[in-house]
Amino acid sequence: MDQDRLRRIRNFQSTDWYPALFIRPLSILVMLVIADWRFLTPNRLTTIANLGKLGACALILFYPVPDHLGPTIWAVVLLQVGILFDHLDGTMARYRRAFTRLGSFYDKVSDLVTWFLIMLAIGWAASRQTGDPRLLVLAIASSFALDVMGYMKWLATAESERLRWFEARADAAVIDRRTAPIVIAPPPARTRADWLRWFARSWLQIIRFEEMDLFFWVGLGLLVNRLEWLIWLLFLTQTTILLSMVYRRTRDIIRVDRRLRDLGDA
């Protein structure tokens, strides 16, 4: 096996539970096959991910659980295909050094839209199954919470990049990241004991309910036909995390403001 090619494919280490232990290893195996297929661009991989997620939405809407077990299984499969290709697009872009602003924009907007549609479909199916319209509201609320967290994250990132621009203008020794070369960290080199410790630590992340972990919980909820439990789980975890993130992102922006005032006074 070409070790340099494998190293370039292993160009990212996820810290979230489901991607780290399941999706990331699978994406490496897929990349070993498709990495040099020139017609598969990062944006086309994003499109395949979107089609998988939208196909799952259609199956959830039109073939309700538990009346149609076959379509439900296919919905779960398509959701996992969606998250796999959602992981592959960034891996492919890093492997080929094919970073574009359009690709980043397309990927992030797609994630917001498709997750909202997935939760809308699940909320609709659950409310129809149980006769409780509150489940649709809770499903939409959980999607709203996740989307707001994503918005806050990228807003904070944009403000941090703006701060770096001012720092670079005030001090020529500060690197301006807009023009600095993109450096990809090498894949981690671990001993067998290191891998065992990493594996054990990764399982601890299951309680964090990060964005990509949610695809596992959605698939599980569909398979065991407990959509109401799934919706309550997502609503409670995502709204709780949202409250925590509001505090953390506000603190980050306050730091940026203080630093900008310091630069203005200098």
DOVONU-815235 format. One line per field, with one value per residue (C-alpha): residue number from 1; residue in one letter; x, y, z. Coordinates in nm, 2 decimals, padded with zeros to 4 digits, always signed. Each point is the difference from the previous one (the first is absolute). Layout:
<recs>
n = NUM, ...
res = A, ...
x = X, ...
y = Y, ...
z = Z, ...
</recs>
This chain:
<recs>
n = 1, 2, 3, 4, 5, 6, 7, 8, 9, 10, 11, 12, 13, 14, 15, 16, 17, 18, 19, 20, 21, 22, 23, 24, 25, 26, 27, 28, 29, 30, 31, 32, 33, 34, 35, 36, 37, 38, 39, 40, 41, 42, 43, 44, 45, 46, 47, 48, 49, 50, 51, 52, 53, 54, 55, 56, 57, 58, 59, 60, 61, 62, 63, 64, 65, 66, 67, 68, 69, 70, 71, 72, 73, 74, 75, 76, 77, 78, 79, 80, 81, 82, 83, 84, 85, 86, 87, 88, 89, 90, 91, 92, 93, 94, 95, 96, 97, 98, 99, 100, 101, 102, 103, 104, 105, 106, 107, 108, 109, 110, 111, 112, 113, 114, 115, 116, 117, 118, 119, 120, 121, 122, 123, 124, 125, 126, 127, 128, 129, 130, 131, 132, 133, 134, 135, 136, 137, 138, 139, 140, 141, 142, 143, 144, 145, 146, 147, 148, 149, 150, 151, 152, 153, 154, 155, 156, 157, 158, 159, 160, 161, 162, 163, 164, 165, 166, 167, 168, 169, 170, 171, 172, 173, 174, 175, 176, 177, 178, 179, 180, 181, 182, 183, 184, 185, 186, 187, 188, 189, 190, 191, 192, 193, 194, 195, 196, 197, 198, 199, 200, 201, 202, 203, 204, 205, 206, 207, 208, 209, 210, 211, 212, 213, 214, 215, 216, 217, 218, 219, 220, 221, 222, 223, 224, 225, 226, 227, 228, 229, 230, 231, 232, 233, 234, 235, 236, 237, 238, 239, 240, 241, 242, 243, 244, 245, 246, 247, 248, 249, 250, 251, 252, 253, 254, 255, 256, 257, 258, 259, 260, 261, 262, 263, 264, 265, 266
res = M, D, Q, D, R, L, R, R, I, R, N, F, Q, S, T, D, W, Y, P, A, L, F, I, R, P, L, S, I, L, V, M, L, V, I, A, D, W, R, F, L, T, P, N, R, L, T, T, I, A, N, L, G, K, L, G, A, C, A, L, I, L, F, Y, P, V, P, D, H, L, G, P, T, I, W, A, V, V, L, L, Q, V, G, I, L, F, D, H, L, D, G, T, M, A, R, Y, R, R, A, F, T, R, L, G, S, F, Y, D, K, V, S, D, L, V, T, W, F, L, I, M, L, A, I, G, W, A, A, S, R, Q, T, G, D, P, R, L, L, V, L, A, I, A, S, S, F, A, L, D, V, M, G, Y, M, K, W, L, A, T, A, E, S, E, R, L, R, W, F, E, A, R, A, D, A, A, V, I, D, R, R, T, A, P, I, V, I, A, P, P, P, A, R, T, R, A, D, W, L, R, W, F, A, R, S, W, L, Q, I, I, R, F, E, E, M, D, L, F, F, W, V, G, L, G, L, L, V, N, R, L, E, W, L, I, W, L, L, F, L, T, Q, T, T, I, L, L, S, M, V, Y, R, R, T, R, D, I, I, R, V, D, R, R, L, R, D, L, G, D, A
x = +00.00, +00.12, +00.07, +00.02, -00.34, -00.14, +00.15, -00.16, -00.34, +00.03, +00.00, -00.25, -00.07, -00.35, -00.06, -00.38, -00.11, -00.18, +00.22, +00.32, -00.09, -00.21, -00.03, +00.36, +00.15, -00.27, +00.08, +00.37, -00.09, -00.22, +00.27, +00.25, -00.22, -00.14, +00.27, +00.14, -00.32, +00.02, -00.37, -00.08, +00.06, -00.06, -00.31, -00.14, +00.05, -00.19, -00.28, -00.01, -00.02, -00.29, -00.18, +00.04, -00.15, -00.28, -00.08, -00.02, -00.24, -00.23, -00.01, -00.07, -00.29, -00.17, +00.07, -00.07, +00.14, -00.10, -00.22, +00.28, +00.32, +00.18, -00.01, +00.09, +00.32, +00.08, -00.06, +00.25, +00.25, -00.04, +00.06, +00.32, +00.10, -00.07, +00.22, +00.28, +00.01, -00.03, +00.32, +00.16, -00.03, +00.23, +00.24, +00.01, +00.06, +00.29, +00.14, +00.01, +00.06, -00.32, -00.13, -00.25, -00.22, -00.30, +00.06, +00.01, -00.31, -00.19, +00.09, -00.10, -00.33, -00.08, +00.04, -00.23, -00.27, +00.01, +00.00, -00.30, -00.18, +00.10, -00.14, -00.31, -00.07, +00.06, -00.22, -00.28, +00.02, +00.00, -00.29, -00.20, +00.09, -00.09, -00.25, +00.21, +00.07, +00.25, +00.25, +00.02, +00.06, +00.27, +00.17, +00.01, +00.13, +00.29, +00.09, -00.01, +00.23, +00.26, -00.02, +00.04, +00.31, +00.15, -00.08, +00.16, +00.31, +00.07, -00.09, +00.26, +00.25, -00.06, +00.05, +00.32, +00.13, -00.08, +00.20, +00.30, -00.02, +00.02, +00.28, +00.19, -00.05, +00.12, +00.30, +00.17, +00.14, -00.35, -00.09, -00.30, -00.18, -00.18, +00.33, +00.18, +00.04, -00.25, +00.18, -00.16, +00.10, +00.15, -00.21, +00.06, +00.27, -00.10, +00.13, -00.24, -00.04, -00.07, -00.27, -00.16, -00.01, -00.13, -00.27, -00.11, +00.00, -00.20, -00.28, -00.03, -00.10, -00.33, -00.17, +00.08, -00.26, +00.21, -00.15, +00.12, -00.07, -00.37, -00.02, +00.07, -00.28, -00.24, +00.07, -00.04, -00.33, -00.13, +00.11, -00.16, -00.31, +00.03, -00.03, -00.15, +00.29, +00.24, -00.16, +00.00, +00.37, +00.10, -00.20, +00.14, +00.36, +00.01, -00.18, +00.22, +00.32, -00.13, -00.03, +00.36, +00.12, -00.17, +00.21, +00.32, -00.04, -00.09, +00.31, +00.21, -00.15, +00.07, +00.36, +00.02, -00.15, +00.25, +00.29, -00.13, -00.02, +00.36, +00.11, -00.19, +00.17, +00.35
y = +00.00, +00.35, +00.14, +00.36, -00.03, -00.15, +00.28, +00.26, -00.18, -00.01, +00.38, +00.07, -00.14, +00.03, +00.05, -00.08, -00.34, -00.14, +00.14, -00.09, -00.36, -00.09, +00.26, +00.11, -00.36, -00.08, +00.32, -00.09, -00.34, +00.17, +00.26, -00.27, -00.10, +00.34, +00.25, +00.03, -00.02, +00.34, +00.03, -00.02, +00.35, +00.12, +00.19, -00.31, -00.20, +00.27, -00.04, -00.38, +00.06, +00.23, -00.24, -00.28, +00.22, +00.12, -00.35, -00.10, +00.29, -00.12, -00.35, +00.12, +00.22, -00.24, -00.34, +00.04, -00.22, -00.27, -00.08, -00.01, -00.15, -00.04, +00.37, +00.09, -00.21, +00.17, +00.34, -00.09, -00.12, +00.32, +00.21, -00.18, +00.03, +00.37, +00.05, -00.21, +00.21, +00.31, -00.11, -00.10, +00.34, +00.17, -00.29, +00.01, +00.38, -00.04, -00.29, +00.19, +00.35, +00.09, +00.26, +00.25, +00.25, -00.12, -00.36, +00.12, +00.21, -00.29, -00.25, +00.21, +00.13, -00.36, -00.12, +00.26, -00.06, -00.38, -00.04, +00.22, -00.21, -00.32, +00.12, +00.14, -00.35, -00.18, +00.25, -00.04, -00.38, +00.00, +00.23, -00.20, -00.33, +00.12, +00.27, +00.25, +00.32, +00.11, -00.25, +00.19, +00.33, -00.17, -00.15, +00.34, +00.16, -00.24, +00.07, +00.37, -00.04, -00.19, +00.25, +00.30, -00.17, -00.04, +00.37, +00.11, -00.21, +00.14, +00.36, -00.04, -00.14, +00.30, +00.25, -00.18, +00.02, +00.37, +00.04, -00.17, +00.24, +00.29, -00.16, -00.06, +00.36, +00.13, -00.24, -00.12, -00.30, -00.14, -00.25, +00.09, -00.33, +00.12, -00.02, -00.26, -00.34, -00.27, -00.25, -00.34, -00.17, -00.34, -00.30, -00.11, -00.26, -00.22, -00.31, -00.29, +00.12, +00.36, -00.14, -00.19, +00.32, +00.21, -00.26, +00.00, +00.39, +00.01, -00.20, +00.26, +00.26, -00.19, +00.22, +00.33, -00.05, +00.19, +00.08, -00.31, -00.23, +00.09, -00.21, -00.31, +00.08, +00.08, -00.33, -00.19, +00.18, -00.10, -00.36, -00.05, +00.20, +00.25, +00.33, +00.18, -00.11, +00.11, +00.34, +00.07, -00.12, +00.24, +00.29, -00.02, -00.06, +00.26, +00.28, -00.07, +00.02, +00.31, +00.18, -00.09, +00.11, +00.34, +00.06, -00.13, +00.19, +00.32, -00.03, -00.05, +00.31, +00.21, -00.11, +00.11, +00.34, +00.05, -00.09, +00.24, +00.28, -00.08, +00.03, +00.33, +00.14, -00.11
z = +00.00, -00.08, +00.34, -00.12, -00.16, +00.31, +00.21, -00.23, +00.03, +00.38, +00.00, +00.27, +00.35, +00.12, +00.37, +00.00, +00.10, -00.30, -00.27, +00.18, +00.07, -00.30, -00.28, -00.01, -00.04, -00.26, -00.19, -00.01, -00.15, -00.26, -00.08, -00.07, -00.29, -00.13, +00.10, -00.35, -00.20, -00.15, -00.08, +00.37, +00.11, +00.36, -00.10, -00.18, +00.32, +00.19, -00.26, +00.05, +00.37, -00.05, -00.22, +00.26, +00.27, -00.21, -00.11, +00.37, +00.06, -00.28, +00.14, +00.35, -00.12, -00.24, +00.16, +00.37, +00.27, +00.09, -00.30, -00.24, +00.15, -00.33, -00.09, +00.36, -00.03, -00.33, +00.16, +00.27, -00.26, -00.20, +00.30, +00.07, -00.37, +00.04, +00.30, -00.16, -00.31, +00.21, +00.16, -00.33, -00.16, +00.25, -00.01, -00.38, +00.00, +00.25, -00.19, -00.33, +00.15, -00.18, +00.25, -00.13, +00.17, -00.20, +00.12, +00.36, -00.04, -00.18, +00.26, +00.30, -00.15, -00.11, +00.35, +00.14, -00.26, +00.00, +00.37, +00.03, -00.26, +00.18, +00.33, -00.17, -00.16, +00.33, +00.19, -00.25, +00.00, +00.39, +00.03, -00.26, +00.18, +00.35, -00.07, +00.20, -00.20, +00.27, -00.13, -00.33, +00.19, +00.22, -00.31, -00.17, +00.32, +00.03, -00.36, +00.07, +00.30, -00.21, -00.28, +00.24, +00.15, -00.35, -00.08, +00.33, -00.07, -00.34, +00.11, +00.28, -00.25, -00.24, +00.28, +00.11, -00.36, +00.00, +00.32, -00.16, -00.29, +00.24, +00.19, -00.32, -00.11, +00.34, +00.02, -00.31, +00.19, +00.04, -00.27, -00.21, -00.04, -00.31, -00.19, +00.20, -00.17, +00.12, +00.21, +00.07, +00.31, -00.05, +00.12, +00.35, +00.06, +00.29, +00.16, +00.07, +00.36, -00.13, -00.23, +00.29, +00.21, -00.29, -00.06, +00.36, +00.02, -00.32, +00.15, +00.28, -00.27, -00.06, +00.26, -00.18, -00.28, -00.26, -00.34, -00.19, +00.30, -00.05, -00.32, +00.21, +00.25, -00.28, -00.17, +00.33, +00.07, -00.33, +00.03, +00.34, -00.09, +00.29, -00.18, +00.29, +00.23, -00.28, -00.03, +00.37, +00.02, -00.28, +00.13, +00.36, -00.10, -00.28, +00.20, +00.30, -00.21, -00.17, +00.33, +00.09, -00.34, +00.02, +00.31, -00.15, -00.33, +00.18, +00.21, -00.32, -00.17, +00.32, -00.02, -00.36, +00.09, +00.28, -00.23, -00.27, +00.26, +00.10, -00.36, -00.04, +00.30, -00.10
</recs>
